């Protein structure tokens, strides 16, 4: 039994300290995932908070069938997609995590204003193109490329087969290659 499972079983018994440990361990990755779907830090924080509230609310029904992180990702993806679908928030995909933004800022110091403007335009075009993907393809791309999940983990989060994940990623890559010609190379 892994640490997360043990912590979650303690949460199931009402252990507040175990819940805090889970939040501290997973909050950054859940927040970054939500931000990639929503594109607004404040809204992403609200959704990430909702993820942990739901985890606590339904702790008594928790069954350790999958990794806790997979379970949290599933909740975060569903809540994020619901927010986007409700049209209450602007549909926007942020491709940079907080850490990636820091690296971009560090690199940007040596670029000229023209290079920075060109980089910003490319980044905006890529965001718009990724945002135009169907929700299931966009989800698979974000989970694979930016969260580093395996095909099996993505399949668990999305509740589809591994072959369906492969198909989603293949179709997304083909679409991205077509639409991104002239902007940037498509990440593998």
C-alpha positions in Angstrom: 0.0 0.0 0.0 1.5 3.4 -1.0 1.7 6.5 1.1 -1.2 8.2 -0.6 -3.5 5.2 -0.1 -2.5 5.1 3.6 -3.2 8.8 3.9 -6.5 8.5 2.2 -7.6 5.6 4.4 -6.7 7.8 7.4 -8.8 10.7 5.8 -11.7 8.2 5.5 -11.5 7.7 9.2 -11.6 11.5 9.8 -7.9 12.3 10.2 -7.6 16.0 9.3 -3.8 15.9 9.4 -3.7 13.3 6.7 -6.0 15.4 4.5 -3.7 18.4 4.9 -0.7 16.2 3.9 -2.6 15.1 0.7 -3.4 18.7 -0.1 0.2 19.9 0.4 1.5 17.0 -1.7 -0.9 17.4 -4.7 -2.1 21.0 -4.7 0.6 22.4 -7.1 0.0 19.7 -9.7 -3.8 20.0 -9.5 -3.6 23.8 -9.6 -1.4 23.7 -12.7 -3.7 21.1 -14.4 -6.7 23.3 -13.8 -4.9 26.4 -15.0 -4.0 24.7 -18.3 -7.7 24.2 -18.9 -9.0 27.5 -17.6 -6.2 29.9 -18.3 -7.1 32.1 -15.3 -5.2 31.6 -12.1 -8.0 32.8 -9.8 -10.5 30.5 -11.4 -8.0 27.6 -11.5 -7.4 28.1 -7.7 -11.2 27.9 -7.1 -11.5 24.7 -9.1 -8.5 23.2 -7.4 -10.0 24.0 -4.1 -13.2 22.3 -5.2 -11.2 19.2 -6.1 -10.0 18.8 -2.5 -13.4 19.7 -1.1 -14.9 16.9 -3.1 -12.1 14.5 -2.1 -12.9 15.2 1.6 -16.7 15.1 1.0 -16.6 11.7 -0.6 -13.7 10.3 1.4 -16.0 7.7 3.1 -16.7 6.1 -0.3 -13.0 6.0 -1.4 -11.7 2.7 -2.7 -8.0 2.3 -3.4 -8.5 1.0 -7.0 -6.2 3.5 -8.7 -3.5 5.9 -7.6 -4.8 8.8 -5.6 -3.2 11.2 -8.1 -5.2 9.6 -10.9 -8.3 10.0 -8.9 -7.5 13.7 -8.2 -6.7 14.3 -11.9 -10.1 12.8 -12.9 -11.9 15.1 -10.5 -9.8 18.1 -11.7 -10.4 17.4 -15.4 -14.1 16.9 -14.9 -14.5 20.1 -12.9 -12.4 22.1 -15.4 -14.3 20.8 -18.4 -17.6 21.5 -16.7 -16.5 25.1 -16.1 -15.4 25.5 -19.8 -18.7 23.9 -21.0 -20.9 26.1 -18.9 -19.6 29.1 -20.9 -19.3 31.0 -17.6 -15.6 31.4 -18.2 -13.6 32.3 -21.3 -12.4 29.1 -23.0 -8.7 29.4 -22.9 -5.9 26.8 -22.5 -2.7 27.9 -20.8 0.1 25.7 -21.9 2.7 26.9 -19.4 2.9 25.8 -15.9 4.0 28.2 -13.2 7.5 26.7 -13.4 7.6 26.9 -17.2 6.6 30.6 -17.0 9.6 31.2 -14.8 11.9 29.6 -17.3 10.4 31.6 -20.2 11.0 34.8 -18.2 14.6 33.9 -17.5 15.2 33.2 -21.2 13.3 36.3 -22.3 15.9 38.6 -20.7 18.3 38.1 -23.6 15.7 38.5 -26.4 15.0 41.7 -28.3 11.6 43.2 -28.2 10.9 42.0 -31.7 11.7 38.4 -30.7 9.6 38.7 -27.6 6.6 39.9 -29.6 7.1 37.1 -32.2 7.3 34.6 -29.4 4.2 36.0 -27.7 2.2 35.8 -31.1 3.3 32.2 -31.6 2.3 31.3 -28.1 -1.1 32.8 -28.5 -1.6 31.1 -31.8 -0.6 27.7 -30.3 -3.0 28.3 -27.4 -5.9 29.1 -29.7 -5.2 26.0 -31.8 -5.0 23.7 -28.9 -8.1 25.3 -27.5 -9.9 24.5 -30.8 -9.3 20.8 -30.3 -12.3 18.7 -29.2 -12.4 18.5 -25.4 -11.3 14.8 -25.3 -8.3 15.4 -27.5 -7.3 18.6 -25.6 -7.6 16.6 -22.3 -5.4 13.8 -23.6 -2.8 16.3 -25.0 -2.6 18.2 -21.7 -2.4 15.1 -19.6 0.3 13.5 -21.8 2.4 16.5 -22.8 2.2 18.8 -19.8 1.4 16.5 -16.9 3.6 13.6 -18.1 1.0 10.9 -17.5 1.4 7.5 -19.2 -1.2 6.3 -21.7 -2.6 3.9 -19.0 -2.9 6.8 -16.5 -4.6 9.0 -19.1 -7.0 6.1 -19.8 -7.9 5.9 -16.1 -8.4 9.6 -15.8 -10.6 9.8 -18.9 -12.3 6.5 -18.3 -11.4 5.2 -21.8 -9.2 2.4 -23.1 -5.5 2.8 -23.8 -6.1 2.3 -27.5 -8.7 5.2 -27.3 -6.0 7.4 -25.7 -3.6 6.5 -28.5 -6.2 7.3 -31.1 -7.1 10.7 -29.4 -3.4 11.7 -29.2 -2.8 10.6 -32.8 -5.7 12.6 -34.1 -4.8 15.6 -32.0 -1.2 15.5 -33.3 -2.4 15.4 -36.9 -4.7 18.3 -36.3 -2.0 20.3 -34.5 0.6 19.6 -37.3 -1.8 20.9 -39.9 -2.8 24.0 -38.0 0.7 24.8 -36.6 2.5 24.8 -39.9 4.5 28.0 -40.0 4.3 28.6 -36.2 6.3 25.9 -34.5 7.0 22.2 -34.6 4.5 19.9 -32.9 5.9 18.4 -29.6 6.2 14.7 -29.6 
